[in-house]
Amino acid sequence: MPQKRARPLYLAKLLQERTDEDHTLTVSEIIEYLARQGISAERKAVYDDLELLRTIGMDIVHTKTKTHNYYLGQRTFQLAEVKLLIDVVQSSPFLTAKKSMELIGKLETLASAHQAAGLNRQVFVLNRLKTPNEQLYYLIDAMDRAIQTGRVIRFRYFDWSVQGQRIYRRSGAWYEESPVALCVDRNYYLITYRPDQGKYIHFRVDRMDALEVTDRPRAQLPPHFDLASYVRTIFDMHSGSSQRVLLELDGKLLNVARDRFGDLAHYRAGANGAVLVSAQVDVSPTFLAWVLTFGGKAKILEPPEARRALGELAREALARYGEDCASGDEN
């Protein structure tokens, strides 16, 4: 590419990588940089190139002290947004440590080199639990492609052994599923639909292996199916029978309830400072365990079958510690 035509591209790269509000460049410094790239330029040519870059949308800010200084102002992602995205990558258990570092490195290029150095010093929480499945990143891409094109997928599904080895379900036989959506609930899940059973199945993506996208069209979803409403009723991707549940919570748990149910639940004051919460949920063991988390500060009032299920779960848990509870042994 002729030098004259390449000059604005090099200038744009320089501004993107080396400047921000605290790190500016003078025209002389820009000319020196271009010279190192084997491109000669006069001051007027640099001014013209700066104006050209402004006309295509680059926010080139001009300040004046003893010299005329230039830097890239507004970026596609501001520094606070880049930090937020890095925090999300760091805290995602469905990304391996290796893939997390790769993504963070790419995110850092959205900031200037000076800002990226500061961001790099913030990368210190990658020792939290991460998936060991290095294929997950590519599995998600393949599943998304299958969903968009309406194709059946096939894969093998496994559990972990005590020794950290994969134990394949169905003795390693293939699952063939109609993918509906990918959901994130601390981990990545794939929701599929089985028309012969008339129900939806959830799979942990990081426990899927050897996934293939077939040429066969997926099953048709039931009419008027609302995926968003469906996902909001399930607890930690463990499904049960969908029911309207009435909870009585200690008043101090109102924020906890709103964090879990949001505006989809109905809230009203109960007796003695309690809060009554009515919400549509899948009454799964995960939901019941969530209620038990709060001990005597949470109670299921309705429906009766959910109350009985919670009582049975509590009795099973108590039976594991029956002798200790009876003797008062806390060791």
Legacy VTK file of the C-alpha trace (Angstrom):
# vtk DataFile Version 3.0
C-alpha trace
ASCII
DATASET POLYDATA
POINTS 331 float
0.000 0.000 0.000
1.466 3.410 -0.947
2.739 5.374 2.028
0.346 8.254 1.555
-2.692 5.966 1.606
-1.445 3.980 4.616
-0.688 7.055 6.732
-4.244 7.625 8.120
-4.493 3.951 9.064
-1.266 4.102 11.040
-2.432 7.313 12.690
-5.748 5.714 13.706
-3.880 2.711 15.139
-1.554 4.996 17.092
-4.409 6.977 18.608
-6.316 3.803 19.501
-3.401 2.045 21.131
-1.320 4.825 22.701
-3.595 7.677 23.713
-6.283 8.429 26.269
-7.274 11.418 28.385
-4.098 11.127 30.456
-1.757 10.273 27.596
-1.735 12.633 24.620
0.477 13.057 21.568
1.812 16.146 19.878
2.048 16.470 16.107
5.835 16.181 16.382
5.479 12.869 18.244
3.024 11.638 15.605
5.477 12.545 12.814
8.266 10.703 14.659
6.050 7.616 15.017
5.174 7.646 11.322
8.843 7.993 10.427
9.585 4.829 12.431
7.021 3.077 10.248
8.842 4.279 7.135
6.260 6.952 6.369
7.275 10.565 5.913
4.726 13.254 6.748
4.565 17.016 7.071
2.550 18.789 9.773
-0.188 19.805 7.340
-0.603 16.211 6.221
-1.046 15.112 9.853
-3.671 17.829 10.430
-5.501 16.687 7.303
-5.392 13.056 8.425
-6.711 13.961 11.878
-9.620 15.781 10.274
-10.249 12.814 7.969
-10.456 10.463 10.945
-12.914 12.814 12.649
-15.179 12.741 9.608
-15.471 8.938 9.806
-16.472 9.076 13.469
-13.289 8.945 15.551
-13.574 11.194 18.595
-10.176 12.903 18.345
-9.841 15.459 21.109
-7.554 18.469 20.727
-6.138 20.216 23.797
-3.606 23.024 23.999
-0.983 23.663 26.667
2.421 24.773 25.494
1.830 22.430 22.561
-1.111 21.124 20.591
-2.058 17.693 21.972
-4.326 14.966 20.608
-5.925 11.851 22.022
-8.791 9.460 21.310
-11.740 10.409 23.493
-14.937 8.374 23.182
-14.308 4.713 22.379
-16.635 1.870 21.474
-16.241 0.709 25.076
-15.286 3.091 27.835
-12.772 2.016 30.478
-15.459 1.278 33.097
-17.301 -0.912 30.581
-14.127 -2.838 29.733
-13.535 -3.396 33.453
-17.086 -4.682 33.806
-16.650 -7.122 30.919
-13.369 -8.379 32.389
-15.080 -8.915 35.756
-17.760 -10.979 34.008
-15.134 -13.121 32.282
-13.197 -13.589 35.522
-16.261 -14.668 37.474
-17.692 -17.020 34.837
-17.361 -20.641 35.979
-18.241 -21.915 32.513
-14.988 -20.532 31.057
-11.696 -22.292 31.595
-8.825 -20.328 33.120
-7.000 -20.483 29.785
-9.960 -19.172 27.781
-10.587 -16.492 30.414
-7.064 -15.164 30.007
-7.408 -15.201 26.206
-10.653 -13.218 26.335
-9.264 -10.766 28.865
-6.302 -10.160 26.578
-8.668 -9.325 23.735
-10.792 -7.092 25.937
-7.700 -5.147 26.969
-7.175 -4.101 23.348
-10.401 -2.093 23.608
-8.519 0.323 25.873
-5.277 2.188 25.360
-2.016 0.418 26.185
-1.663 2.583 29.309
-5.156 1.679 30.501
-4.609 -1.988 29.606
-1.557 -2.105 31.880
-3.793 -1.061 34.758
-6.444 -3.582 33.767
-3.854 -6.351 33.691
-2.988 -5.637 37.321
-6.649 -6.272 38.194
-6.548 -9.862 36.940
-6.241 -11.677 40.236
-9.413 -13.721 40.847
-8.894 -16.519 38.348
-8.292 -19.032 41.143
-12.055 -19.348 41.635
-13.812 -22.490 40.382
-13.530 -22.850 36.617
-14.693 -25.560 34.257
-11.937 -27.935 33.096
-13.697 -28.488 29.756
-11.570 -26.710 27.155
-14.120 -27.476 24.421
-16.893 -25.416 25.983
-16.180 -22.246 24.012
-16.563 -24.105 20.736
-19.550 -26.135 21.931
-21.446 -22.904 22.573
-20.667 -21.655 19.074
-21.862 -24.907 17.497
-25.050 -24.993 19.577
-25.856 -21.397 18.743
-25.427 -22.223 15.055
-27.787 -25.205 15.429
-30.404 -23.065 17.173
-30.214 -20.364 14.519
-30.534 -22.854 11.662
-33.108 -25.079 13.396
-31.064 -28.295 13.331
-30.943 -31.377 15.556
-27.704 -31.903 17.470
-26.130 -35.107 18.752
-23.645 -35.443 21.592
-22.505 -37.578 24.483
-23.204 -36.526 28.072
-21.122 -37.344 31.127
-20.789 -37.034 34.900
-17.563 -36.683 36.855
-16.164 -39.559 38.893
-14.461 -39.131 42.265
-11.139 -39.514 40.437
-12.044 -36.687 38.037
-12.743 -38.990 35.102
-15.685 -38.777 32.725
-18.443 -41.350 33.165
-20.687 -41.239 30.111
-24.407 -41.623 30.601
-26.269 -44.250 28.586
-22.949 -46.137 28.449
-21.654 -43.569 25.992
-24.630 -43.723 23.624
-25.508 -40.569 21.704
-28.139 -38.068 22.719
-30.084 -36.559 19.829
-31.903 -33.367 20.826
-33.768 -30.402 19.362
-31.986 -27.321 20.779
-34.180 -24.417 21.876
-31.962 -21.935 23.701
-28.758 -21.386 25.641
-29.155 -20.011 29.153
-26.674 -18.838 31.774
-27.406 -19.547 35.433
-23.924 -19.539 36.960
-23.189 -22.226 34.343
-24.120 -22.518 30.680
-27.155 -24.707 30.008
-28.738 -25.919 26.800
-32.530 -26.243 26.778
-33.890 -28.829 24.350
-37.413 -29.936 23.476
-38.613 -33.549 23.255
-41.916 -33.656 21.355
-42.550 -37.329 22.189
-42.505 -36.464 25.889
-43.884 -32.954 25.513
-41.274 -31.481 27.827
-38.052 -29.497 27.963
-34.709 -30.933 29.076
-31.695 -29.047 30.456
-28.078 -30.043 29.817
-24.942 -28.570 31.367
-22.890 -27.473 28.371
-19.552 -28.167 30.058
-20.572 -31.827 30.475
-21.347 -32.343 26.803
-18.821 -33.968 24.509
-18.293 -34.668 20.779
-21.196 -32.446 19.743
-22.281 -32.560 16.110
-24.785 -30.410 14.227
-26.845 -32.663 11.952
-28.716 -31.824 8.742
-32.059 -32.854 10.243
-34.551 -30.125 11.184
-35.347 -29.852 14.881
-38.803 -30.521 16.335
-41.398 -27.767 16.174
-41.944 -25.956 19.463
-45.455 -25.811 20.916
-47.407 -22.749 19.722
-47.279 -19.653 21.910
-44.309 -20.983 23.870
-42.694 -18.141 25.850
-39.085 -19.081 26.521
-38.419 -16.059 28.751
-41.364 -16.880 31.024
-40.341 -20.535 31.146
-36.773 -19.779 32.196
-37.932 -17.430 34.973
-39.924 -20.207 36.671
-37.051 -22.666 37.094
-34.523 -22.686 39.917
-30.880 -23.176 38.952
-32.036 -24.996 35.795
-33.607 -27.826 37.836
-37.175 -28.248 36.676
-40.170 -29.566 38.560
-43.915 -29.109 38.382
-44.790 -25.469 37.712
-47.010 -24.136 40.488
-48.109 -20.865 42.048
-46.446 -20.849 45.474
-47.266 -18.604 48.429
-44.328 -17.974 50.767
-44.250 -16.337 54.169
-40.857 -14.730 54.739
-39.267 -12.763 57.509
-39.478 -9.084 56.555
-35.692 -8.883 56.357
-35.763 -11.347 53.442
-37.752 -9.040 51.168
-34.634 -7.962 49.276
-33.626 -11.613 48.867
-37.063 -12.438 47.464
-36.977 -9.524 45.041
-33.499 -10.563 43.890
-34.864 -14.028 43.121
-38.328 -13.253 41.705
-38.175 -9.590 40.677
-41.396 -7.961 39.540
-42.893 -11.271 38.424
-43.999 -12.067 41.978
-46.675 -10.377 44.073
-45.638 -9.007 47.459
-47.766 -7.930 50.408
-47.354 -7.369 54.126
-48.120 -10.275 56.456
-48.562 -10.572 60.205
-45.848 -9.641 62.692
-43.634 -7.930 60.098
-43.600 -10.883 57.704
-43.830 -10.597 53.912
-46.093 -12.760 51.769
-44.704 -13.603 48.325
-46.744 -15.247 45.583
-44.703 -16.531 42.615
-44.938 -19.054 39.798
-42.014 -21.480 40.167
-40.991 -25.003 39.296
-41.236 -26.822 42.622
-37.954 -28.709 42.271
-35.588 -29.964 44.982
-33.447 -26.899 44.264
-36.347 -24.550 45.013
-37.207 -26.437 48.205
-33.557 -26.323 49.313
-33.579 -22.562 48.672
-36.516 -22.182 51.064
-34.762 -24.351 53.667
-31.723 -22.082 53.435
-33.555 -19.541 55.577
-34.568 -22.002 58.279
-37.441 -20.743 60.408
-37.517 -17.415 58.562
-39.231 -18.902 55.485
-42.344 -21.022 55.136
-44.415 -22.387 52.256
-48.093 -21.665 52.874
-49.506 -22.953 49.590
-49.977 -25.305 47.805
-50.267 -28.275 50.190
-48.228 -30.598 47.948
-45.296 -28.160 48.017
-45.552 -27.970 51.824
-45.466 -31.767 52.017
-42.501 -31.961 49.650
-40.573 -29.470 51.765
-41.412 -31.370 54.958
-40.215 -34.619 53.422
-36.956 -33.006 52.286
-36.416 -31.560 55.764
-37.068 -34.934 57.399
-34.610 -36.633 55.062
-31.959 -34.049 55.938
-32.707 -34.350 59.645
-32.427 -38.127 59.455
-28.821 -37.750 58.343
-28.053 -35.947 61.594
-30.692 -37.503 63.828
-28.373 -38.921 66.459
-26.311 -35.736 66.642
-29.438 -33.624 67.009
-30.854 -35.900 69.698
-27.669 -35.852 71.776
-26.936 -32.196 71.209
-23.493 -33.111 69.829
-22.161 -30.232 67.758
-18.818 -31.788 66.866
LINES 1 332
331 0 1 2 3 4 5 6 7 8 9 10 11 12 13 14 15 16 17 18 19 20 21 22 23 24 25 26 27 28 29 30 31 32 33 34 35 36 37 38 39 40 41 42 43 44 45 46 47 48 49 50 51 52 53 54 55 56 57 58 59 60 61 62 63 64 65 66 67 68 69 70 71 72 73 74 75 76 77 78 79 80 81 82 83 84 85 86 87 88 89 90 91 92 93 94 95 96 97 98 99 100 101 102 103 104 105 106 107 108 109 110 111 112 113 114 115 116 117 118 119 120 121 122 123 124 125 126 127 128 129 130 131 132 133 134 135 136 137 138 139 140 141 142 143 144 145 146 147 148 149 150 151 152 153 154 155 156 157 158 159 160 161 162 163 164 165 166 167 168 169 170 171 172 173 174 175 176 177 178 179 180 181 182 183 184 185 186 187 188 189 190 191 192 193 194 195 196 197 198 199 200 201 202 203 204 205 206 207 208 209 210 211 212 213 214 215 216 217 218 219 220 221 222 223 224 225 226 227 228 229 230 231 232 233 234 235 236 237 238 239 240 241 242 243 244 245 246 247 248 249 250 251 252 253 254 255 256 257 258 259 260 261 262 263 264 265 266 267 268 269 270 271 272 273 274 275 276 277 278 279 280 281 282 283 284 285 286 287 288 289 290 291 292 293 294 295 296 297 298 299 300 301 302 303 304 305 306 307 308 309 310 311 312 313 314 315 316 317 318 319 320 321 322 323 324 325 326 327 328 329 330
